[in-house]
Amino acid sequence: MKSLRTNPTVIPDVSVNPRLAKILEKFAVGRELIVTLVNSKMKDYLEVWFASIKRVGIPNYLVVALDDEIANFCESNEVPFYKPDLVGRIDSVARTGVNKDVSGLKFLILWDFLQLGYSVLLSDVDLVYLQNPIDYLYRDCDVESMTDGHNNITAYGYDELFEEPSMGWAKNSHSIRIWLYNSGLFYIRSTIPSIELLDRVFGRLLKEPEAWDQLVFNEELFFPSHPGYNGLHASKRTMDFYLFLNSKVLFRTVRKDANLIKTKPVTVHINYHPDKLARMKAVMEFYMDGNLDALKPFPDGSEW
């Protein structure tokens, strides 16, 4: 006997955002699309991001342009875009914020997409696409996310012992650990638990301006109900960490393994390294242009 894992999608409400509804009707495929949020400080990353998408031939993607410069840049490059109506402090963060500030806005802006009945593969802009990720989704959970983990146990969970010698016979306590889901690439279905997740995360970010949005995202997904707190009833799936690569896995493991390097990943997220643009371009050169030396100049980690 198995429980129901897949929640039903919401009934679309076009009145939430009629302008966005028209855009999504034009660019989404099967009520799904890839979405990224960008301001002019991330323009160079965006150019590589959509270049990889175009080379793969992915039709259903959309840039949320957070300022006029990005909107004009998208228009001149024939890239689908949507410029949201933001006000006050949120608009200021959108236009002038750095990656961390802008990242938290995704949990506000995605709300309209889900209420309109569209499921979204949310992507940070420091990703390279090598295959169409839509073809690799399971769609059985509210959220499917890439992981910051680098092997089976860190990506999918493991038992860690906590030792207290003073307890004698009962000195070992077991704990379940998993490395964080990366909120730079996750698929979120248009369901009520998914919308509640967005509400919870953005609500906390408003109250806790110094909080890291990725940590809040994970806490709301994983923390169980307990006295004084009602947990979120959202289902979740961890993406295959060899298909949806983080940059630690690529540069520390995959590029050194004669078998793994022959397999083309779906996406590569340069999340572990600060020299993002150079590594993004190298990933495209290696996997798309066949330059077998493109990844060699880079160290496993960063130099600072």
N, C-alpha and C positions, 0 to 999 in steps of 0.2 A: 504494500500500500504506500502511495506517495502523495504528498501534499501538492497543492497547486503552487507552482513557482512563478508563473507568468501572470501578472496583473493585467486586467483589461485597460485599454487606452481610454483616455477621456473623450467626451463628446466635444468636438471643436467649437470654440466660441469666437467667431470672427470679430465680434464687437470689441474684443480686447485690444486689437491693433489692426484695423482694416488696411492700413498702408503696408504693413509687414505681410499681412495675409496675401495680398496681391503679388508681392515679390516671391514669397515662398511657393505660391501656386505655379509660378513661372519656372523656378529653378530647382525645386525639390523633385526627387524621383521616388515614387512609392512612399511619399510623406516622410522622407529621410533626406538629410544633407549634412555635409561637413561645414562647421562654422568656426571662424576665428575672430578674435577681437584685436584691433590694431590701432595705435596712434602713430604720429609721424616719427616718434623716437624709435620705432621698430620697422621703419620702411625698408631698410636693407634686408632684414630677415624675410619680410613679406615677399619681396621680389623672388627670392630663392624658393620660398614656400609655394607660391602659385606657379612658378616655373616647373617644379616637380609634379604638381597636380596636373598641369596641362600636358606634360610629356607622358604621364601615365594614361591620360585620357579620361579622367574622372569628370563627369558632367555636373554633378550636384554638389556644389560648394558655394559658400557665401562669406564675404568679408564684412564684418561689422566695423565700419569706418568710424572712429571716434573723434576725428577732426576733419576739416575741409581738405587739408593736404592729402590725406589718405583717400578720401572720396574722389578727388580729382585724379590721383595716381591710378586708382582702380579703373576709373572711367577711361583714361587714356590707354590702358593696357587691356581693355575689354574683359575686366574681371568683375563678376557680379558682386554688388555691395549693397549694404543697407546702413544708413546713417540714422541712429536712434535719436529721439528727442529726449535729451537729458537736461536737467536743471541744477542750479546751485552747486553745492560742493561735489556732487557726483559728476556733473559736467566738467568741473575743474580737474578732478582726478583723471577722468577719461582723456582729456586733451593734453595734460601735462605730466601725468604720472609715469613712473617707470614700471618695469614688468610686474613687480610684486603688487603695486597699487592697482594696475589695470586688471590683473588676474582675478581679483576679488569681484570685479564688476560682472564677470561671466554669470555669476549666480543670480544676479538681478536681471540681466538682459535675456538669459535663456528662458525666464519665466513666461514671456509672451510666446515664444516658439512652442513650448509645451502646451500652453493653454489653447493655442491654435490647432493643436492636434498633430504636431510634427515632432518626430524623434530626431535627436541631434547627436552627431559625433563631434564633440567639442574638442578643438585642437588649439594648442598654443602655436605661435608662429615660428618657433625654433624647431620645427619638424620638417623632415624630408619624406615625401611619399614615393614609394617604389612599386607598390601595387595598390589596387583599389581596396581600401579597408572595409568598405561596405560588404564585400564578398566574404569577409571573414568574421562577421558578427553572428552570434548565436541567437540573440533577441529573446532569450528565455528569462531574463532578469530585468529589473528596473535600471540597473547600472552595470555596465561592463567597463572596466578601467585597466589601463596599463599599470605596471607595477614599478616601483623603485628597486625591487629585489633583483638579485643577480644570479640566483640559482633556484633549484626547486624548493628548497626549504624557506629561503627568504621571500620568494615570490608567492608561495602558496600556503605557507604556515608551518610551524614546527613547535615541538614541546621543548621548553627550556626549564632546566632545574634551578631552583633557588635554594641554596644550602645554608642552614642555620645549625651549626654544630651543637649549640647549647640545647637544642631540642632532642638530642640523643637519637633514639630509634626513629623518630619522625623528623629527622633533620632536613630531608629533601621535600620541597614543595614544587609541584609542577605548574607551569604557566604556558599559555598558548600565545605565541608571538607571530606577527606577520609584518613585513615591511610595508610602508605606506603605499596606498594607491596614489598614482600620480595624477593630479587634477589638471595636468596639461594635455591629457588625451583620455577622454572617456565618452562612452556612448550612453545616452540617457533617454529612456523611452518616455513617451507622453502618457504617464500614469499619475494617479493621485499621490502615491508615495514619492515619486520623483519630484513632483511640484512641491510637496512638503519639504523634501530635502533642500531644494533651492531656498525656500522660505527660511528654514532653520539656519542654513549657512550664512546667507546674506544678513539675516537678522542679528546673528552673533557678530559678524564683521562690523556692523554699524555700532554695536555696543562695545566691541573690543577692537579698536582701530589698529592696535599693534599685533593682533593675532595673524598667524600665517594661514591663508585661506586653505592650503592643502591639508594642514593638520586639522582644521575645523571640519573640512569635508570628510576626512577619515573618522574623526570622533563621532560625527553625527551618523555615519554609516554603521559603525561597529559597536559603539557603547550600548550595552543592554539597559533595559528599564531597571530602575532601582529606586529606593526611597527618595522622593523628591524629584525624580526625573523619569519621564516617559520616553522610552527609546523609539526610534524610527523603525517602522515595519517595512523596510525596503529590501528587496532581494538584490544580490550582487554576484558578479562573476569577475575573476581575475583573467585578463587577457594573457595569451601565450607570450612569455617574455622573450622567446626566440623569434617570434613573428613581429611583435610590437616592441622593438628594441629600445632600451634606454642606452645612453652613450657609454655608461660604465661597461655594460655587457658587450657592446661592440668593440670598444678599444682595449679592454682588458682581457676579453675571452675570445670573441668570435673571430677577430682578425688574425689571431694566433693559432687557430684550429683549422687544420687542412680540410676537414669535412664541413664544419659550420660555415666557413667562409664561402663555400660553393652555393649555399642556400640564400636566395634573395629574401630579405625580410619584407614586411608590408610597409612599416614606417620605421624611421629612426628619429628619436627625440634627443636632441643635444641638451640634456638636462643636468648632466654631471660636470660640465665643462664651461668655463667662462668665455673661451674663444669660440663662441657659437658659430659665427658666420663662416669662419675658415673651415671649421669641421663640417658644416652643412654642405659647403661647396665640394669638399673632399669626398663626402658620401655620394654626392651626385656623380662626381668624376669616376669613382670606383665602380659603383653599381650600374650607372647608366651609360657612361662613356668607355668603360673597359680599361681605365687607367689603373693597373694593378699596383702601382706604387703610391697612389693618392693618399692612402691612410698611414703610410709608414712614417712620415715626419713627426707625427703627434705622439706625445707621451701618454702613458696609460691614464694618468690623472692630470691635474693642472700644476703649473710650476709655482704656485703661490697659495 
